């Protein structure tokens, strides 16, 4: 089984910051807006390098989304930065009308997504944002898995015309994808080859899926792990090709099972190739305070949970 | 530049367009549209510096954003009669497969529209973003926007209004249509807002009053004054006092025609009060 090495834990939000810094140097149309969370979003360097292209909007996310929509008129490529909760639910109607329906080239960049925000608790731990964003016509939805991929995705979305939701997180997690990768929107990345089960994971759960695959391998189960960084548009072919071989699937995400990656995968399978599926996701619940590791354990979002889900789905084949 | 009589003639034709558009589909918002007819005609025919044709980015020309999108009839009529799309297309207002949606949108590619509006309170932010882009592009042209007075009850406006003064966005002229009416009654009955002027001043804006907001000369004079106040470090707000339903006597001074179309008989009366000038579509 192909194995991956963690080059050292890093936070995905720093990948975003690094990507934005890079864009600042290479694309003069890129502008950045932040709602009083420059440090949290790692936008400091862009701000220092390009003060004229950086907009501190204060604690006013609705205005930030509207400003970004307006800045596209004149050819700018705005990147907005705040927590995932305030990037989506708080400003849903602004995104819906001024960005998505108006087809504005705004990049909504959201950190601290999911339970791994940790101790701040459920008010800040959004587990519904993927669903909210994927329902908007024309919106591209991306959830990256590590520092390197988040950096590459940040750079890639500037070249894509249209609204994008880029979701990443707070904690330092394994950094294992190539530093020099080319990020292709909508193109799944197959990480391991296997015959018994397909494990499709997104965001922080991708590394957990690789850890799970190792354990499963030791138990004689061969898992095909696929990194779905783009939830919309979904790489349906990659999923269907793999399930044609394995005949069952586990989906894994740091999100409610309602509205998340798992439901998108289920739709594809139901339409083209029905197969048993197990969902590693939160079970229609809010989160709570705790360390990221405690929360991922309690809410069943880690390698152990993926192993268990695999054992269940194999019995259903 | 057209003279006042020409603008007046166009205004009357625009009123006819508004009445006929909403009557045909028995839906739409004639009251606020009629109240702003003189403003739109003055803006598009005289005040704004516009390029020929339509380019979304609008570089090197003045831009306009309609925040209270429900007054789409007056917007569409004036856009068509200013050459953005064929006047005949006004026939398709609110019909299936039309570019003239109930509320304005870019989605069907209607020339002249730069953002969707209708869900209220979003226009300040978008207009301010476009004004910021103009500054980055070193484009000296201005951004104009229009907002309902009832619309100011939406909180997002005040985020934008606060942002504008704090960031010296002085290339914008935002007009508030002070007609004192909203769907459920007068603004004073629904949610009294106190002094709109005092609020804008407290938020750091320069405020210009146009007391006769249905008088073309008063509009031109007031907007010229507003224009002279741009570029001085502060955003500019125009308080345009209008009469809802202006030009059709039974629609005036009431919120009753906010979102109601005239029947056949009422249409005939309204049209008789506004005899054809430039030709109906």
Interface residues (C-beta under 8 A of the other chain):
Chain A: X31 X52 X53 X55 X57 X58 X60 X62 X63 X64 X65 X66 X67 X68 X69 X70 X71 X72 X73 X74 X75 X76 X78 X93 X94 X96 X97 X98 X101 X102 X103 X104
Chain B: X56 X57 X58 X59 X63 X65 X105 X106 X107 X114 X115 X116 X117 X118 X119 X122 X123 X124 X125 X126 X127 X128 X129 X130 X131 X132 X133 X134 X136 X137 X139 X155 X156 X159 X160 X162 X163 X166 X167
